[in-house]
Amino acid sequence: MKKQIIYGVLALLGITLTWFYNIQFALQYGAMDMGQFIADCFVNHAASSISWDVIIAAATFLTWSNVEAKRLQMKHWWLIPIFTLGIALAFAFPLFLLLRERHLAAQKAAA
């Protein structure tokens, strides 16, 4: 239960903090211009480093979570890539871990 709370809090922080800045970006440019957003992700070496770090981490997470969801026979995994790409890795990753913990607890209780 403690892990579930931690993952839930991290998911809330992941959606809140990332989307606060996404909204600021949209307000700055008048819309959520994905071309400008991607260009800004690579505006300097520091931004490029963090951007590639997140891209590679997201690809790794999506690969692992797909395998793990199939192994555990978790339903609705298809939402995780949508959340990862459409909301934020910082939201989708802890959310998947929360759902995984809940699934494992339900399996243990059913056994």
Secondary structure, DSSP 4 states (H G I P E B T S, - for coil): -HHHHHHHHHHHHHHHHHHHHHHHHHHHHTS--HHHHHHHHTSSHHHHHHHHHHHHHHHHHHHHHHHHHHHHT-S-TTHHHHHHHHT-HHHHHHHHHHHHHHHHHHHHHH-
